[in-house]
Amino acid sequence: MVTVTPNDSTLGASITGLDLSKPMGDADFAAVLRALGRYGVLCFPGQFLESAALRDFSARFGSIQTSITGKFQDKDVPEVGFLSNIVENGVALGINDAGQDWHTDMSYRDTMGFVNVLNAFKVPKRNGTPLGNTMFANMHAAYDELDPALKTKLAGLTATHDFNKFWDKMVSRPGSIRPPLTAEQRAKRPPSVHPIFLTHPITGRQVLYCNPGYAVRINELDEAESDRILDILFAHQLEDRFLHTHVWTEGDVLIWDNIGTLHNAIPDYLPHEHRLMKRCQVMADQVFQTDFIQRALAA
C-alpha cells in the first residue's frame, strides 16, 4: 500500500510501500502523480535501482531526454545518465556540476521538462554529515504570493528561455569539465518561448514559470523593463518561505516536478568526497494532454 508522508515544509513528501524495481500499477501511479502535483518533490527511500528499472519508472511520466553531448550515459541504457565527481584512471564517471545554481530543467525546449528522477548511490559526507543537498523553490506558492499589480501587469506575457545562458555559466566555473558547445550543438537547442504564468496540468493552479537559469527576456517589454521585472521575479522566487532542502541518503529515489518548482544542487563537497547518482530527465510531452491526465488520475 502506498503511504504518503508530507514534509513539514512548503514542498516535499516521502513515499513508502512501493518497490520501484518492479512495474508500477495504474492505481499506484495515480497516487504518485497526485502526490507530485500536491507536494512537488517526492522521496522514495531505500531504493537502489538497476538502470533499466529507473528508466522504466521514469518513462511512466513521459519521454526521457538524453544528454546533448552523448556522454556520461549508461552504455546499455542511454536514457540513464550519471552525475558524479568520481574520476577513475583519469576518466570522469559523470557530470560533476549538474544542476548547480537555480533553474528549471528543459524550460529552453518548446516541450518543457516535466520531472527529474535521481537515484543516490554515493552521498558525500564530512564528519558524518551529508553534503550535496538539493534545494527547491515552490512556484505554486510564488505565484500565489506575487504582488497583485505585478500579476496583472504580467498576465498573458511570455518569456524567452535560452539553453546557452546556463551552459555557458557552468563552463566558466572553475573545475568544470563541460566542453563549450559546438555550433551544431547550439543549433539543436534554440531558444523557446513560454507564458510567464502557466496552468499546472495536475493541479489546475497557476505557477510562476520563469527561472533565473534560462529566462533571458520578457518579450512584450522593452529590454530595460524586462531586466527590471526579471530581477524582481527571480528575487521573489527565492524568498525563504518558498524553499525546501532535500538532504540526501544513499538509496533515495527523488522525483520532482519541473513545472511547479525550481531547484539548485549545492556543491559543498570536495573531490575526495564522492557523489554518484543516476538520473532520468522526463519531458512534458504527455502531462499536458488531457486524456493522459484524466486516464492516469482515474485509476
N, C-alpha and C positions, 0 to 999 in steps of 0.2 A: 504494500500500500504506500502511495506517495504521501510523504509528510513535508509540508512547507512551514519553515520556522523563520519568520521575519527577523531582520536585524533591528536593533534599537538605533536606527539611523534613517536618513532620508531615502536611502536606497539599500537594496540587498536582502537576500534570504538564503537560507540553507535548505537543500532538498535531500532527503534521505528516502530509502525504500525503493531505489532504482539501481539496478546493475547495468551500467551503460555499455558493458561489453556484450550485452545481448540486445536483440532488436526491441525497440520500444513500441508498445501497443498504442493504438489510437487514443484510448482514454488517458493513458499516461502522458502522451504528447500534448493533449489538450490541457491537462493540468499544468504542465511545464510552460506552455505558451501563455496561459492566463497569468501564471506567476511572473513570467518575464515581463509582460505588459505592466503589471502592478508594481513590481519591485525593481525592475531594470537590470539587476545583477544577481545571478543565481550561482551558488556554490554547491557542487556535488562532492562531498569529501570522500576520501578513501578509494579513489579510482585510479588505477594505472592501466591505461588503455593501449592496446596494440593500435598501430596507425590505421589499420582498416576499420577497426571499431570506432575510432574517433571520427574518421571520415563518414562512416555510415550514420552515426548520431548527428553530426553536423548537417548532413545532406537532407535531413528531415525539414530543415528550416529554409532551404533554398539552394541555389547553385553555389559551389565553392570556387572562389577566386584563387588562382595560383600566382606565384611570385612573378613580377615583371622581369626579373633578372634570370629566372630559372635556376637559381642557386639555393642551397640550404633547404632542399626538399627531400622527403623520403624517396629513395630511388625506386621503390616498389609501389609507393602510394603518393604520387606527386601532389595530391591535394593537401597533404600534411607538410607543413614547414617546421623548421627548428629555430627556436630562439635560445641563444646561448652565448656566454663569454668564454667557453672552453675552447682551448686550442690544443690539438693533439698532433704531434710530429709536424708542427708548423702549419697545420691546416685548421681553420676555424670550423667548428661544428654547426654554427648557426649565426643568425643576425645578432649582433651584440648591442644594438642600440634601438631595438624596435619599440615604438610607442612612447618614446621619451619626449615630453612636452605635451601640452593639452591639444587634443584634436578629436575628431570623429572619423573612423576609418571609412574610406571609399566615398567621402562626400564629393570628391572630384570626378566621380563617374556619373553618367546620366542615370544608370541604375545604381543607386547608392548602396552602401553596405547595410546589412541587417544585423547579423550577430557575429561576434568573435567567440571562438571556443578554444580555451587553453587548458592543457593538462600539465601540471607541475611534476617533474621527475627529480630535479635537484633545486633546492631553495637555498640561497646563500645565507649564512648565519655568522654572527660575531658575538662571542660570549653567550651563545645560546639564543640570541635574539634574531628572528628572521629579518632579512633585508630584501630590498627589491619589491616593496609593496606597490600595488597599483591603486591609484586614486580615481574616483569617479565623480561626476557632477550631474545633477538631476535636472534635465531640460524640461520636463513637465512643470516642476516647481519654479524653474527660472522663468518660464513663460507666465505662469500664474502670478508671480510677484513682480513682473515688469511694470514700470510706470504706465498707467493707462494712457497718458498722452503719447508715449512712445509706441505703445501698441497701435494706437490709431494712426500715427504717422507711418508706421512700417507695414500696416495691413495691406496685403496684396503685392508687396515689393519682393524683389528677388536678389540673391547674391551669387556672384561668380566664385567658384571653388577651383583652385589650381594645385595640381599634384606637385608641381615644381617648387612651390613655396616651402613645403615641409621637407621634401627630399634634399633640396639644396641646403637647408638649415642643418639637417643631420650630417650631410657630407662635410660641412665646415667645422664640425665639432672635433676636438682633439680625441684621437684614438678611434675614430670611426673607420670601419672597413668597407663602408658603402662606396662603390665607384660612382664617379659622375655619370649621369645618364647620357647615352648616345642620342644623336638626333632622331634615330629611328625609335628608340625607347620613349623619348619625349612625345613623338608623334602619336604613339599608342595611348597616351594619357593626356588628351587635350582638356582644357578647362570645361567645366559644366556649370549649369545654372539651376538653382533650386529656390523655392519660396523660403523666405526667412522664417515664416511660421508654417508648420506642417501639421496636418491632422494625422495623429498616430494611428496606424492601421489596426492595432489591437485595442487600444483604449478608447479611440474616438475623440480624444482630447488634443488640444493644441500643444506643440512643443516648439521651443526656440531652436531652429536648425541653422546655426551659423557659428562655426567654430574657429578659434584662433589659429589652428594648424593649417587650414586650407582656404578659408574665406578671404578674398582679396578686395572685393568691391561690391557695394550695393549699387546695382545697375541703374536705378532710376534717379539717383542723386549725383550731384557733381562730386569730383574727386575729394575735395576738401571736406565736404559734408559727409560723404561716405566714410572717410577715415575717422572723422569725429564720432559718428554713430557706432562704427565698428568698435572703437576703443571703449565706448560706453557699454556695449553689449558684452564684450569679452570680460570686462571687469565685473559686470553683473553676474555672469555665468559662474564665476569662480568665487563668489562670496561663500564664506564658511558654512552658512546654513544649508547650502545645496550639496555639500561634499560628503563623500563616504570613502573610507580607505579599506581595501582588502589586504589583510596580512596573509601571505601565502603559507600553506602547509603542503609538504610533498604528498601527492595523491589527489590534490584538489583538481577537479574539473570546474573551470569558471566560464560561464557564458554570460555575455552582456549584450544589451540592446543598443546598437549604434545610433538608432533613430532618436531615442529618448535620453541618451547620456553622452557626455564627453569622458575621455579617460587620459591618464598620464602615468607612465611607468617610471618609477623613481630609481635612478641609477646610483644608489648609495653604497654599492658594494665594489670591492677591489678585484683585480684579475684573478687572484688566487681563491676568491670566494665564489665558488662555481654555481652557475644557474643554468638549468636546462628545462625547456618546455617544448611541447608540441603545440602547434596552432593550426586551426582552420579558420578562414575568413569567408563568411557566407553573405551572398548578395541578397538584396531585397527584390528579387525578380518574381517571387511568389507572394510575399506577405501583403503586397498592395492589391492583389487580386481578390475580389470579394468572395468568389467561390472557394478559394483556398482557405480564407479565414473562417467562413461560415462552416465549411466542411470540417476543418480542424477543431474548431471550438465546440461543434455539436456532438463530438464523440463522448 
